[in-house]
Amino acid sequence: MVVETRKILDPDIQVQATCVRVPVFVSHAESINVEFERPVSVEQARAALRKAPGVVVYDEREPGGYATPVEVTGEDGTYVSRLRKDPTVANGLAFWCVADNLRKGAALNAVQIAELLVKDYLGK
């Protein structure tokens, strides 16, 4: 996770990851903590994530009001749940992220990258 995050976003980004293997056929889940330069409220983060293509915010404040690998299997979206302040760092947020790794982590990503290449580079 650390290597992939640095490769995709920024080679100097600081990442602390905890990976947990659970017995599911497909999908993966991550507990993510992010520290921003400036304060970001949970409401601001939720609104920004709702606008992001491919992101589904499923964040109900009730028992079972979050996404799990079982529910997202076969879905194209990346589900974000349990958005909350991270009190351990300045300007921090924490959230739960789940996606079907066979769809979003593999096949769909390849198709979406190809579509962007055609649209932004090959179509000009």
ChimeraX attribute file (.defattr): number of C-alpha atoms within 10 A of each C-alpha:
attribute: neighborCount
match mode: 1-to-1
recipient: residues
	/A:1	12
	/A:2	13
	/A:3	9
	/A:4	10
	/A:5	13
	/A:6	14
	/A:7	12
	/A:8	8
	/A:9	9
	/A:10	10
	/A:11	12
	/A:12	8
	/A:13	11
	/A:14	12
	/A:15	14
	/A:16	10
	/A:17	12
	/A:18	10
	/A:19	10
	/A:20	9
	/A:21	7
	/A:22	9
	/A:23	5
	/A:24	10
	/A:25	12
	/A:26	15
	/A:27	21
	/A:28	22
	/A:29	21
	/A:30	16
	/A:31	16
	/A:32	16
	/A:33	19
	/A:34	16
	/A:35	16
	/A:36	11
	/A:37	8
	/A:38	9
	/A:39	12
	/A:40	14
	/A:41	15
	/A:42	17
	/A:43	11
	/A:44	11
	/A:45	13
	/A:46	17
	/A:47	12
	/A:48	11
	/A:49	16
	/A:50	15
	/A:51	11
	/A:52	10
	/A:53	9
	/A:54	13
	/A:55	17
	/A:56	20
	/A:57	22
	/A:58	18
	/A:59	18
	/A:60	13
	/A:61	11
	/A:62	7
	/A:63	6
	/A:64	9
	/A:65	12
	/A:66	20
	/A:67	23
	/A:68	19
	/A:69	20
	/A:70	15
	/A:71	14
	/A:72	19
	/A:73	20
	/A:74	16
	/A:75	15
	/A:76	20
	/A:77	19
	/A:78	20
	/A:79	25
	/A:80	26
	/A:81	22
	/A:82	19
	/A:83	24
	/A:84	17
	/A:85	18
	/A:86	15
	/A:87	10
	/A:88	10
	/A:89	12
	/A:90	14
	/A:91	16
	/A:92	20
	/A:93	22
	/A:94	18
	/A:95	18
	/A:96	20
	/A:97	24
	/A:98	24
	/A:99	29
	/A:100	24
	/A:101	23
	/A:102	18
	/A:103	18
	/A:104	20
	/A:105	15
	/A:106	11
	/A:107	12
	/A:108	15
	/A:109	15
	/A:110	12
	/A:111	12
	/A:112	12
	/A:113	11
	/A:114	13
	/A:115	13
	/A:116	12
	/A:117	12
	/A:118	12
	/A:119	11
	/A:120	10
	/A:121	9
	/A:122	10
	/A:123	8
	/A:124	6
